[in-house]
Amino acid sequence: MKITEKDFNIQTGIETITERDETAAETKERLEHAKEIAAAQDITDATAAAKAALLTRLGITADEAKLLL
């Protein structure tokens, strides 16, 4: 994956843009972060499904549940 870096020198007003390949450490970090995001999304989806199932069992809507709380 290519990484674009911008460097702006405020004294000269010159902006330098460089493009480089990511290092092995950066690749590993990016992939680990993607796994963490996927795991968090799975937890969010499971929680939403459990809430929906509970509301269905109780026979009330999400708005009605908010009123109870």
C-alpha positions in Angstrom: 0.0 0.0 0.0 1.3 3.5 -0.8 1.5 6.1 1.9 1.3 9.8 1.0 2.9 12.2 3.4 2.6 16.0 3.4 5.1 18.3 5.0 4.4 22.0 5.2 7.2 24.4 6.1 5.5 27.4 7.7 8.7 29.5 7.4 9.1 29.1 3.6 5.5 28.3 2.7 6.6 25.2 0.8 4.5 22.1 0.9 6.3 18.8 0.2 4.3 15.7 -0.8 6.0 12.3 -0.8 4.7 8.9 -1.6 6.2 5.7 -0.3 5.5 2.1 0.3 4.4 1.2 3.8 6.9 -0.7 6.0 6.2 -4.2 7.3 5.5 -2.8 10.7 3.0 -0.3 9.3 1.3 -3.2 7.3 1.1 -5.3 10.5 -0.4 -2.4 12.5 -2.9 -1.6 9.8 -4.1 -5.3 9.5 -4.3 -5.6 13.3 -6.4 -2.4 13.5 -8.7 -3.8 10.8 -9.2 -7.0 12.8 -10.0 -4.9 15.9 -12.6 -2.9 14.0 -14.2 -6.1 12.6 -14.4 -7.6 16.1 -16.0 -4.4 17.5 -18.5 -4.4 14.6 -19.4 -8.0 15.3 -20.0 -7.2 19.0 -22.2 -4.2 18.0 -24.2 -6.4 15.5 -24.7 -9.1 18.1 -25.9 -6.6 20.7 -28.3 -5.0 18.3 -29.7 -8.5 17.4 -30.1 -9.4 21.0 -31.9 -6.1 21.7 -34.2 -6.7 18.7 -35.0 -10.2 19.8 -35.8 -9.0 23.4 -38.1 -6.3 22.1 -39.9 -8.8 19.8 -40.4 -11.2 22.8 -41.8 -8.4 24.8 -44.0 -7.2 22.0 -42.9 -3.6 22.1 -41.1 -1.2 19.8 -37.8 0.5 20.4 -39.6 3.8 21.0 -41.8 2.2 23.7 -38.7 0.7 25.4 -37.1 4.2 25.5 -40.2 5.5 27.2 -40.0 2.7 29.9 -36.4 3.7 30.7 
